[in-house]
Amino acid sequence: MDQVVAQDEALHKEPRFRDANLSGLIDVIKQRVVDSFYDRLFQRLLANAGWLLTSDVVASGLGFTQTIILARVLGVEQFGVFALIQTYSTTVNQFVDSRVWEAVVKFVTKFLEAQQATRATAFVKLSYLIDAITGALAYFIALGTAEIAARYIVKQPQAAGLIRLYALTILVATPLGTSTGLLKVFNRFDWIAYQNVVGGLFRLTGVVVAWSVEGGLRAIVWAYVLSAFLMTAGTLILSQRASRAALTIPWRQAPVNSLKGERKEVAKFLLSTNGNALCKLLQRNADILLIGYFLTPVAVACFRIARALTDMMAFPVNPLETACYPEFVRLWHQEKKAELRKLVWKLTFLAGTFAALGLTILCIGGGLVIRLSVGREFLPALSAVRWLALAVAVAVATNFAYPLLLAVGRAPATLLAIGLGVAVQIPLLFKLIPHDGIAGAALAYLIFYGVWVASVFHSARDVVL
């Protein structure tokens, strides 16, 4: 009898031990999550991101409402034409754009931390000059190629005038990059949030007015041009107010040649970020343009709706990515590597949770969302939604790798990662779109992120592990 009791105790001893271990593990995870929110650095980052998250929720809602109105008012084909006009102009702009705001955050922060206000002011002056040159160049390229794009991509020669008109958004937005960078340097994420919401309201109001007067595509394009002008003007004014206290040196007393010792580092950084921007441009826009070339505006419209739905998955996390870059830069320059590693993993855990939730919702209810929002005529978009949702989930869960590598001075590694991804994606688009339509484009998008994640993890492993 004693032997039976002993055997029974032995059988139940291990499960109880496992239960105790599981309970302890859960308690540890709970405590770490709670501790995260008492971390001052994490609290400041969440506070900054909170402003952007609030504005992104409102702006995303306004943007999606605007997409629904456009899709229902214009119909599938005309909505596809508008998407191609918008995408082509954006592509030209990003092809030339210097992405100077990232350099503003990195180098202005660096100079201010070193008490070098003259060099910080000189860098701001240089950045606005770069913005002006690249903006003007992009505008004239869009003007000169409008007829070719209308004939071979939009497949409606009469759309050339609309492409030229939409190109005005490029010209009026030239100071936006540097101005936004300054707001981030001085932690005015609340002002960025206000601007995002106001800009969304301007666009939505313009679309509604254009719809009410039955102005068609031309009136809608004018609404976008005017809202871009108002958005840029507001951001420019706010950035000057934000930087007034720290950048007290007049521009005439801050010559660009004061940056002489930094030219090599600045050039290397801009070259890498520009290369990233070019590859990102191809990764984000080549699929829409190639769908327009190989297929029809109807297919473009459906793919654009699929992208609009899946892009919504990223809006809870995008503010964190924007807010974390200045913090990563400060921690790296202060040589607080352990704190930096800890912050990266906290953010990754949070982003992964949001990504899993968004993926689940769209995989289960994507068809219902399309029917209720834009109508049954857009249901072919569902063939691309699931692949795109998986791709965006991967991107969201790992999106802190890019600002991390920039902050630690490994900008070329980000260029290598995105370059490898695009080198795989573009040939796949040429092969898959003619045979598999928009589902093939979505699959190529997912494969891009698989390559990108593998490369950036390899480059950042010594920082995060």
C-alpha positions as CSV (number, residue, x, y, z in Angstrom):
1,M,0.0,0.0,0.0
2,D,2.8,2.4,0.9
3,Q,4.4,1.6,-2.4
4,V,1.3,2.5,-4.3
5,V,1.0,5.8,-2.5
6,A,4.6,6.6,-3.2
7,Q,4.1,5.8,-6.9
8,D,1.0,8.1,-7.0
9,E,2.9,10.9,-5.3
10,A,5.7,10.5,-7.9
11,L,3.3,10.6,-10.8
12,H,1.7,13.9,-9.5
13,K,4.9,15.6,-8.4
14,E,6.2,16.5,-11.8
15,P,3.0,18.1,-13.1
16,R,2.7,20.2,-9.9
17,F,6.3,21.3,-10.5
18,R,5.5,22.2,-14.1
19,D,2.4,24.1,-13.0
20,A,4.5,26.1,-10.5
21,N,7.0,26.9,-13.2
22,L,4.3,28.0,-15.7
23,S,2.7,30.1,-13.0
24,G,6.1,31.7,-12.2
25,L,6.8,32.3,-15.9
26,I,3.5,34.1,-16.3
27,D,4.2,36.2,-13.2
28,V,7.6,37.2,-14.6
29,I,6.1,38.2,-18.0
30,K,3.4,40.2,-16.2
31,Q,6.0,42.0,-14.0
32,R,8.2,42.8,-17.0
33,V,5.3,44.3,-18.9
34,V,4.3,46.4,-15.8
35,D,7.9,47.5,-15.2
36,S,8.1,48.6,-18.8
37,F,5.5,51.2,-18.2
38,Y,7.3,52.6,-15.2
39,D,10.5,53.0,-17.3
40,R,11.0,56.8,-17.7
41,L,12.5,56.5,-21.2
42,F,9.7,54.2,-22.3
43,Q,7.1,56.5,-20.7
44,R,8.6,59.5,-22.7
45,L,8.6,57.5,-25.9
46,L,5.0,56.4,-25.4
47,A,4.0,60.0,-24.6
48,N,5.5,61.2,-27.9
49,A,4.0,58.2,-29.7
50,G,0.7,58.8,-28.0
51,W,0.3,62.1,-29.7
52,L,1.1,60.6,-33.1
53,L,-1.1,57.5,-32.4
54,T,-4.1,59.7,-31.6
55,S,-3.5,61.7,-34.7
56,D,-2.9,58.6,-36.8
57,V,-6.2,57.0,-35.5
58,V,-8.1,60.2,-36.6
59,A,-6.1,60.7,-39.8
60,S,-6.4,57.0,-40.8
61,G,-10.1,57.2,-40.2
62,L,-10.4,60.3,-42.3
63,G,-8.1,58.8,-45.0
64,F,-10.1,55.6,-45.1
65,T,-13.4,57.6,-45.2
66,Q,-11.9,59.6,-48.1
67,T,-11.0,56.4,-49.9
68,I,-14.5,55.0,-49.5
69,I,-16.0,58.2,-50.9
70,L,-13.6,58.3,-53.8
71,A,-14.2,54.6,-54.6
72,R,-18.0,54.9,-54.5
73,V,-18.2,58.2,-56.3
74,L,-15.7,57.5,-59.1
75,G,-16.4,53.8,-59.5
76,V,-13.8,51.1,-60.0
77,E,-12.2,52.3,-63.3
78,Q,-12.0,56.0,-62.5
79,F,-10.8,55.2,-59.0
80,G,-8.0,53.2,-60.6
81,V,-7.1,56.1,-62.9
82,F,-6.8,58.4,-60.0
83,A,-4.7,55.9,-58.1
84,L,-2.3,55.7,-61.1
85,I,-2.1,59.5,-61.4
86,Q,-1.3,59.8,-57.7
87,T,1.1,56.9,-57.6
88,Y,3.0,58.2,-60.7
89,S,3.5,61.7,-59.2
90,T,4.5,60.3,-55.8
91,T,7.0,57.9,-57.5
92,V,8.7,60.7,-59.4
93,N,8.9,62.8,-56.2
94,Q,10.4,60.0,-54.2
95,F,12.8,59.1,-57.0
96,V,14.5,62.5,-56.6
97,D,13.7,63.1,-52.9
98,S,16.7,63.2,-50.5
99,R,14.8,62.0,-47.4
100,V,16.7,64.8,-45.7
101,W,14.5,64.7,-42.5
102,E,16.4,61.6,-41.3
103,A,19.7,63.5,-41.6
104,V,18.2,66.5,-39.8
105,V,17.2,64.3,-36.8
106,K,20.6,62.6,-36.7
107,F,23.0,65.5,-37.3
108,V,21.1,68.4,-35.7
109,T,20.6,66.2,-32.5
110,K,24.3,65.3,-32.7
111,F,25.5,69.0,-33.0
112,L,23.1,70.2,-30.2
113,E,24.3,67.4,-27.9
114,A,27.8,68.7,-28.5
115,Q,26.8,72.3,-27.9
116,Q,27.5,73.3,-31.5
117,A,24.6,75.5,-32.4
118,T,26.3,77.1,-35.4
119,R,26.9,73.8,-37.1
120,A,23.3,72.7,-36.2
121,T,22.0,75.9,-37.9
122,A,24.2,75.4,-40.9
123,F,22.9,71.9,-41.3
124,V,19.3,73.1,-41.2
125,K,20.1,75.7,-43.9
126,L,21.8,73.0,-46.0
127,S,18.8,70.7,-45.6
128,Y,16.3,73.4,-46.8
129,L,18.5,74.0,-49.8
130,I,18.5,70.3,-50.7
131,D,14.7,70.2,-50.3
132,A,14.3,73.1,-52.7
133,I,16.6,71.6,-55.4
134,T,15.1,68.1,-55.3
135,G,11.5,69.4,-55.1
136,A,12.0,71.6,-58.2
137,L,13.7,68.8,-60.1
138,A,11.0,66.3,-59.3
139,Y,8.3,68.7,-60.4
140,F,9.9,69.4,-63.8
141,I,10.5,65.6,-64.4
142,A,6.8,65.0,-63.7
143,L,5.8,67.7,-66.2
144,G,8.1,66.4,-68.9
145,T,7.0,62.8,-68.6
146,A,3.2,63.3,-68.1
147,E,2.2,62.4,-71.6
148,I,4.3,59.2,-71.6
149,A,2.8,58.1,-68.3
150,A,-0.7,58.9,-69.4
151,R,-0.3,56.8,-72.6
152,Y,1.5,53.8,-71.3
153,I,0.7,53.5,-67.6
154,V,-2.8,55.1,-67.2
155,K,-3.7,54.2,-70.8
156,Q,-5.7,57.3,-71.1
157,P,-3.8,60.1,-73.1
158,Q,-6.2,62.7,-71.8
159,A,-4.9,62.1,-68.3
160,A,-1.7,64.0,-69.0
161,G,-3.2,67.3,-67.9
162,L,-4.3,65.7,-64.6
163,I,-0.8,64.4,-64.0
164,R,0.7,67.8,-64.5
165,L,-1.8,69.4,-62.2
166,Y,-1.2,66.8,-59.4
167,A,2.6,67.4,-59.8
168,L,2.0,70.8,-58.1
169,T,1.7,68.8,-54.8
170,I,5.4,68.0,-55.3
171,L,6.4,71.7,-55.7
172,V,4.4,73.1,-52.7
173,A,5.7,70.3,-50.4
174,T,9.4,71.0,-50.9
175,P,10.1,72.4,-47.3
176,L,8.1,69.6,-45.6
177,G,11.0,67.2,-45.0
178,T,13.3,69.5,-43.1
179,S,10.5,71.1,-41.2
180,T,9.1,67.8,-40.0
181,G,12.6,66.7,-39.0
182,L,13.0,69.8,-36.8
183,L,9.7,69.1,-35.0
184,K,11.0,65.6,-34.2
185,V,14.3,66.9,-33.0
186,F,12.6,69.2,-30.5
187,N,10.0,66.6,-29.4
188,R,7.1,68.5,-30.8
189,F,5.2,65.3,-31.7
190,D,2.0,67.0,-30.4
191,W,2.3,69.6,-33.2
192,I,3.0,66.9,-35.8
193,A,-0.2,65.1,-34.5
194,Y,-2.3,68.3,-35.0
195,Q,-0.9,68.8,-38.5
196,N,-1.7,65.2,-39.4
197,V,-5.3,65.6,-38.3
198,V,-5.7,69.0,-39.9
199,G,-4.2,67.8,-43.2
200,G,-6.6,64.8,-43.2
201,L,-9.5,67.2,-42.6
202,F,-8.4,69.5,-45.5
203,R,-8.2,66.6,-47.9
204,L,-11.5,65.0,-46.8
205,T,-13.3,68.4,-47.0
206,G,-11.9,69.0,-50.4
207,V,-13.0,65.6,-51.7
208,V,-16.5,66.1,-50.3
209,V,-16.7,69.6,-51.9
210,A,-15.5,68.2,-55.2
211,W,-18.1,65.4,-55.0
212,S,-20.9,67.8,-54.1
213,V,-20.3,70.1,-57.1
214,E,-19.8,67.1,-59.4
215,G,-16.4,68.4,-60.3
216,G,-15.0,64.9,-61.2
217,L,-11.3,64.0,-61.2
218,R,-10.0,67.5,-61.9
219,A,-11.8,69.0,-58.8
220,I,-10.5,66.1,-56.7
221,V,-6.9,66.7,-57.8
222,W,-7.2,70.4,-57.0
223,A,-8.4,69.5,-53.5
224,Y,-5.2,67.5,-53.0
225,V,-3.0,70.4,-54.3
226,L,-4.6,72.9,-52.0
227,S,-4.5,70.6,-48.9
228,A,-0.8,70.0,-49.6
229,F,-0.1,73.7,-49.7
230,L,-1.9,74.4,-46.4
231,M,-0.2,71.4,-44.7
232,T,3.3,72.5,-45.8
233,A,2.7,76.1,-44.7
234,G,1.5,75.1,-41.3
235,T,4.4,72.7,-40.7
236,L,6.9,75.3,-41.8
237,I,5.6,77.9,-39.3
238,L,5.5,75.4,-36.5
239,S,9.0,74.1,-37.1
240,Q,10.4,77.7,-36.9
241,R,8.6,78.2,-33.6
242,A,9.9,74.9,-32.2
243,S,13.6,75.5,-33.1
244,R,13.7,79.2,-32.2
245,A,15.0,78.7,-28.6
246,A,17.8,76.3,-29.6
247,L,18.9,77.6,-33.0
248,T,19.5,81.2,-32.1
249,I,22.4,81.7,-34.6
250,P,21.2,83.7,-37.7
251,W,21.5,81.9,-41.0
252,R,24.1,84.4,-42.3
253,Q,26.4,83.6,-39.4
254,A,26.1,79.9,-39.9
255,P,27.9,79.2,-43.2
256,V,27.6,75.7,-44.8
257,N,31.4,75.4,-44.9
258,S,31.3,75.1,-41.1
259,L,30.3,71.5,-41.7
260,K,33.6,70.8,-43.5
261,G,34.7,68.1,-41.0
262,E,31.4,66.3,-41.3
263,R,31.0,66.3,-45.1
264,K,32.1,62.7,-45.5
265,E,29.8,61.3,-42.8
266,V,26.9,63.5,-44.0
267,A,27.4,62.4,-47.7
268,K,27.6,58.7,-46.7
269,F,24.4,59.0,-44.6
270,L,22.5,60.8,-47.3
271,L,23.7,58.4,-50.0
272,S,22.5,55.4,-47.9
273,T,19.1,57.0,-47.0
274,N,18.6,58.1,-50.6
275,G,19.3,54.6,-51.8
276,N,16.9,53.3,-49.2
277,A,14.2,55.8,-50.4
278,L,14.7,54.8,-54.0
279,C,14.4,51.1,-53.2
280,K,11.4,51.8,-50.9
281,L,9.9,53.7,-53.8
282,L,10.3,50.6,-56.1
283,Q,9.0,48.3,-53.3
284,R,5.9,50.4,-52.6
285,N,5.0,51.7,-56.1
286,A,6.3,49.4,-58.7
287,D,3.6,46.9,-58.2
288,I,0.8,49.4,-58.8
289,L,2.5,50.9,-61.9
290,L,3.2,47.4,-63.3
291,I,-0.4,46.3,-62.6
292,G,-1.5,49.4,-64.6
293,Y,0.9,48.5,-67.4
294,F,0.1,44.8,-67.7
295,L,-3.6,44.8,-66.6
296,T,-6.3,47.5,-66.3
297,P,-7.3,50.5,-64.1
298,V,-9.9,48.1,-62.6
299,A,-7.2,45.8,-61.3
300,V,-5.2,48.8,-60.0
301,A,-8.4,50.0,-58.1
302,C,-8.8,46.6,-56.4
303,F,-5.1,46.3,-55.5
304,R,-5.2,49.9,-54.1
305,I,-8.2,49.0,-51.9
306,A,-6.3,45.9,-50.7
307,R,-3.3,48.0,-49.8
308,A,-5.5,50.6,-48.0
309,L,-7.0,47.9,-45.9
310,T,-3.8,46.2,-44.9
311,D,-1.9,49.5,-44.4
312,M,-4.4,50.2,-41.6
313,M,-2.6,47.4,-39.6
314,A,0.5,49.6,-39.3
315,F,-1.1,52.7,-37.9
316,P,-0.9,51.7,-34.2
317,V,2.9,51.1,-34.5
318,N,4.0,53.7,-37.0
319,P,3.9,56.5,-34.3
320,L,6.3,54.4,-32.2
321,E,8.7,54.0,-35.1
322,T,8.7,57.8,-35.7
323,A,9.1,58.6,-32.0
324,C,11.8,56.0,-31.3
325,Y,14.4,57.2,-33.8
326,P,15.4,60.4,-31.9
327,E,15.6,58.3,-28.7
328,F,17.7,55.6,-30.4
329,V,20.1,58.4,-31.6
330,R,20.4,59.9,-28.1
331,L,21.0,56.5,-26.4
332,W,23.7,55.5,-28.9
333,H,25.5,58.8,-28.6
334,Q,25.3,58.6,-24.8
335,E,26.8,55.1,-25.1
336,K,23.8,53.5,-23.2
337,K,23.8,50.3,-25.2
338,A,22.1,48.1,-22.6
339,E,19.2,50.6,-22.4
340,L,19.0,50.8,-26.2
341,R,18.8,47.0,-26.4
342,K,16.1,46.8,-23.8
343,L,14.1,49.5,-25.5
344,V,14.2,47.7,-28.9
345,W,12.9,44.5,-27.4
346,K,10.1,46.2,-25.6
347,L,9.0,47.9,-28.8
348,T,9.3,44.7,-30.8
349,F,7.1,42.8,-28.4
350,L,4.5,45.5,-28.5
351,A,4.5,45.7,-32.3
352,G,4.3,42.0,-32.7
353,T,1.2,41.9,-30.6
354,F,-0.5,44.5,-32.8
355,A,0.7,42.7,-36.0
356,A,-0.9,39.4,-34.9
357,L,-4.2,41.0,-34.0
358,G,-4.5,42.9,-37.3
359,L,-3.5,39.8,-39.4
360,T,-6.2,37.7,-37.6
361,I,-8.9,40.3,-38.2
362,L,-8.2,40.7,-41.9
363,C,-7.8,37.0,-42.6
364,I,-11.2,36.3,-41.0
365,G,-13.2,39.4,-41.9
366,G,-11.6,40.9,-45.0
367,G,-14.4,40.2,-47.3
368,L,-17.0,41.6,-45.0
369,V,-15.0,44.8,-44.6
370,I,-14.7,45.3,-48.4
371,R,-18.5,44.7,-48.9
372,L,-19.5,47.1,-46.2
373,S,-16.9,49.9,-47.0
374,V,-16.5,50.2,-50.8
375,G,-19.0,47.7,-52.2
376,R,-19.1,44.2,-53.8
377,E,-17.5,45.5,-57.1
378,F,-14.2,45.6,-55.2
379,L,-14.4,42.1,-53.8
380,P,-11.7,40.9,-56.3
381,A,-9.3,42.8,-53.9
382,L,-9.7,39.9,-51.5
383,S,-7.3,37.7,-53.5
384,A,-4.5,40.1,-52.6
385,V,-5.6,41.0,-49.0
386,R,-4.4,37.9,-47.2
387,W,-0.9,37.9,-48.8
388,L,-0.6,41.7,-48.2
389,A,-1.8,41.3,-44.6
390,L,0.9,38.7,-43.8
391,A,3.5,40.9,-45.4
392,V,2.4,44.0,-43.4
393,A,2.4,41.9,-40.2
394,V,6.0,40.9,-40.8
395,A,6.9,44.6,-41.5
396,V,5.1,45.9,-38.4
397,A,6.7,43.4,-36.1
398,T,10.2,44.3,-37.3
399,N,9.9,48.0,-38.3
400,F,12.2,49.2,-35.5
401,A,15.2,47.6,-37.3
402,Y,15.5,50.5,-39.8
403,P,15.7,53.4,-37.3
404,L,17.9,51.3,-35.0
405,L,20.5,50.7,-37.8
406,L,20.4,54.4,-38.8
407,A,20.9,55.5,-35.2
408,V,24.0,53.2,-34.6
409,G,25.6,54.4,-37.9
410,R,24.9,51.5,-40.1
411,A,22.8,53.2,-42.8
412,P,24.6,51.2,-45.5
413,A,23.2,48.0,-44.0
414,T,19.7,49.2,-44.4
415,L,20.4,50.0,-48.0
416,L,21.8,46.5,-48.6
417,A,18.7,44.9,-47.0
418,I,16.2,46.8,-49.0
419,G,18.3,46.5,-52.1
420,L,18.3,42.7,-51.8
421,G,14.6,42.6,-51.2
422,V,13.8,44.8,-54.2
423,A,16.2,42.8,-56.4
424,V,14.1,39.7,-55.6
425,Q,10.7,41.5,-55.7
426,I,10.9,43.3,-59.1
427,P,11.6,40.2,-61.3
428,L,8.8,38.4,-59.4
429,L,6.4,41.2,-60.3
430,F,7.2,40.9,-64.0
431,K,6.7,37.1,-63.8
432,L,3.7,36.9,-61.5
433,I,1.4,39.9,-62.5
434,P,0.7,38.8,-66.1
435,H,-0.2,35.2,-64.9
436,D,-1.6,35.7,-61.3
437,G,-2.8,39.3,-61.4
438,I,-3.0,41.2,-58.1
439,A,-2.5,38.1,-56.0
440,G,0.9,37.6,-57.6
441,A,1.8,41.2,-56.8
442,A,0.8,40.7,-53.2
443,L,2.9,37.5,-53.0
444,A,6.0,39.3,-54.3
445,Y,5.4,42.0,-51.6
446,L,5.5,39.3,-48.9
447,I,8.7,37.7,-50.3
448,F,10.4,41.2,-50.2
449,Y,9.8,41.4,-46.5
450,G,11.1,37.9,-45.9
451,V,14.4,38.9,-47.6
452,W,14.5,42.3,-45.8
453,V,14.0,40.9,-42.3
454,A,16.7,38.2,-42.8
455,S,19.2,40.9,-43.9
456,V,18.6,43.5,-41.2
457,F,18.6,40.9,-38.4
458,H,22.0,39.8,-39.6
459,S,23.3,43.4,-39.5
460,A,21.8,44.3,-36.1
461,R,22.4,41.0,-34.3
462,D,25.3,42.3,-32.2
463,V,23.2,45.3,-31.1
464,V,20.0,43.5,-30.1
465,L,21.4,40.2,-28.8
